[in-house]
Amino acid sequence: MGSAWHHSNHQRFFSLSLVALHPPPYPDVRSSPLPRIHHHPHPSRSTHLCPPSPSPLRRSPPHLDVMSPKVALVTGTSSGIGLATAVQLCKAGFATYATVLALPQAATLEAAAKAAGVSSLLHVMVMDVTSDESVTSGVQALLSETDNALDVVVANAGYGDMSPPEAGGVDAYRSNLDVNLYGVVRLANAVLPTMRAARAGRFIVTSSIAGMVALPMTPVYNVTKFAVEGYMESMAASYAPVGIHFTVVAPGPVHSDFSKNMTTDPEGVVPKELETVNAATIDFIQALMADAQTTDEVARYFVKAATDEVPQLRYMTHEACNKIMSAKYADLTGEATAKALREMIPGAYE
């Protein structure tokens, strides 16, 4: 392959990545916009934008209206898995608050909700999960509209830094963690007091198979998803006695807007000694993408996590990925995992 396998091919590889990516790309966004909720028109109410003191959404308080829908909050919904999940939760009967970084980013989501006939259940919010203030004020705005009702939260916002080994500095790890892990923590800390008071609730996070088996050539992204898995397992055990369920949904290959949302070190070059591994990994991913799921298929697992009588700790969405997962978790030495990883990219060991 020679020196041709450098940064550009590494980037091309990850436009076909296994990981599930959740728009939009956050690293350049650090502002904290005022929380605004965009309501779709009802017969007796016109569309409006709500400042930090929004008007009530429901026609009567929840405790007086037995027909009030359950309430869901989903982050990162401008496209991909987040968009599909928001629409499917609306179709399942949830009043769904869907977050984007700016209201114009919601156009595709709103069109999808309209096509599905669920516009009346969709409410678009502005939220930046890298900002404590934005997350806190956004959740407070939601709760003020729903009379403190919040049944399901889906922490989907995220992105992937695909810098190759040695290219990703500490800042790359810090930025990716700020969204993929710290964004989850910010959201959980904002909603858990309400769920504890109700002694009920479901907190669901988009993970990835990259959070259970570290894929070659993507150390930064792997770290963020491994961290999410550890956080969620700890929280699940801690909050089970309170009636709050924590769940991860772990997709495999997905057809989504991955390449638009990924980042990588522009100076990052695959070390010469790793070119063979990089090329073999590209071949493996391209083969796996032939059986990639659609975002709608993956979104069904989020609806299951939101509606199953007893939700699982983890939902794996892609059956073909189960073999390597089974090998890892049945082997405490790690040797079976290493063997399975080598089998993923056999060309690298020839």
Protein Blocks (a to p, Z undefined) as FASTA:
>chain_A
ZZmlcmklmmmmmmmcfbdcddddfklpcbdcdddddddddfkbccddddfbdcdfbfbd
fklmmkbccddddehilgcjllmmmmmmmmnopacddddfbfklmmmmmmmmmmnopmmm
pccddddfkbmklmmmmmmmmmmmnnopafbdcdfbccddfbdehklcfklmmmmmmmmm
mmmmmmmmmmmmmmmmnopacddddddfklmbccehilmlmmmmmmmmmmmmmmmmmmmm
nopacddddddddddfklmmpccdfkbccdfklmmmmmmmmmmmmmmmmmcccfklmmmm
mmmmmmgmbacfbdcfblklmmmmmmmmmpmnommmmmmmmmmmmmlmZZ
